[in-house]
Amino acid sequence: MQDGVQRRSGVRQMPGTSTTEVRCQKCGRVFEAEVIDHIDMSQDRDLLKRIKSGKINRVQCPKCKKVHYLDRGVVINFEPENLIVLYDPSASRPEVREELMRDYRSVVMFNEVLEEVAQETEFKIVSDSAELKKMVEQWAKAHS
């Protein structure tokens, strides 16, 4: 477990999600929770609802009922707009945002297919949940 969160493999989950171990900050219990990793807006309508309701990567301790919002990134594919958004609450800090951009550039630079896709696709980092919710609502309105 790293920083209270660890990915678990071999657990069946819905597309775009993974199962993670979370340590409750209130009672200390370790529990498994399904978290969002990736959303394809054109296919993942259920995950879209979680963003619009402000419950992105919101988990609740089954023992004490404490609600936790996990500080982790989610990749969102806004098709057909050719826009990929990385929502990461920690990216409000400039050094984190810069590191994420460097990581993105290094990944696409060393993969020919991704490099071509990157030339046609805008990549944006969003750290504010209200900004993300507004983007999702605009997309949903245009593609309903």
ChimeraX attribute file (.defattr): number of C-alpha atoms within 10 A of each C-alpha:
attribute: neighborCount
match mode: 1-to-1
recipient: residues
	/A:1	11
	/A:2	8
	/A:3	7
	/A:4	14
	/A:5	18
	/A:6	14
	/A:7	15
	/A:8	14
	/A:9	9
	/A:10	7
	/A:11	9
	/A:12	10
	/A:13	11
	/A:14	13
	/A:15	14
	/A:16	16
	/A:17	17
	/A:18	19
	/A:19	20
	/A:20	20
	/A:21	18
	/A:22	24
	/A:23	19
	/A:24	21
	/A:25	13
	/A:26	13
	/A:27	12
	/A:28	13
	/A:29	13
	/A:30	16
	/A:31	16
	/A:32	18
	/A:33	19
	/A:34	19
	/A:35	22
	/A:36	23
	/A:37	19
	/A:38	20
	/A:39	23
	/A:40	17
	/A:41	19
	/A:42	15
	/A:43	12
	/A:44	14
	/A:45	12
	/A:46	11
	/A:47	21
	/A:48	20
	/A:49	15
	/A:50	15
	/A:51	20
	/A:52	18
	/A:53	10
	/A:54	14
	/A:55	13
	/A:56	21
	/A:57	20
	/A:58	16
	/A:59	20
	/A:60	16
	/A:61	21
	/A:62	14
	/A:63	13
	/A:64	12
	/A:65	12
	/A:66	13
	/A:67	14
	/A:68	16
	/A:69	13
	/A:70	16
	/A:71	12
	/A:72	16
	/A:73	20
	/A:74	21
	/A:75	18
	/A:76	22
	/A:77	20
	/A:78	20
	/A:79	15
	/A:80	10
	/A:81	10
	/A:82	13
	/A:83	15
	/A:84	19
	/A:85	20
	/A:86	22
	/A:87	23
	/A:88	21
	/A:89	19
	/A:90	16
	/A:91	20
	/A:92	13
	/A:93	10
	/A:94	10
	/A:95	11
	/A:96	14
	/A:97	17
	/A:98	13
	/A:99	12
	/A:100	16
	/A:101	16
	/A:102	11
	/A:103	12
	/A:104	14
	/A:105	14
	/A:106	12
	/A:107	13
	/A:108	16
	/A:109	14
	/A:110	10
	/A:111	11
	/A:112	11
	/A:113	10
	/A:114	14
	/A:115	16
	/A:116	12
	/A:117	13
	/A:118	18
	/A:119	10
	/A:120	11
	/A:121	17
	/A:122	13
	/A:123	16
	/A:124	13
	/A:125	20
	/A:126	19
	/A:127	17
	/A:128	14
	/A:129	17
	/A:130	13
	/A:131	12
	/A:132	20
	/A:133	18
	/A:134	13
	/A:135	15
	/A:136	19
	/A:137	16
	/A:138	11
	/A:139	17
	/A:140	16
	/A:141	9
	/A:142	8
	/A:143	11
	/A:144	6
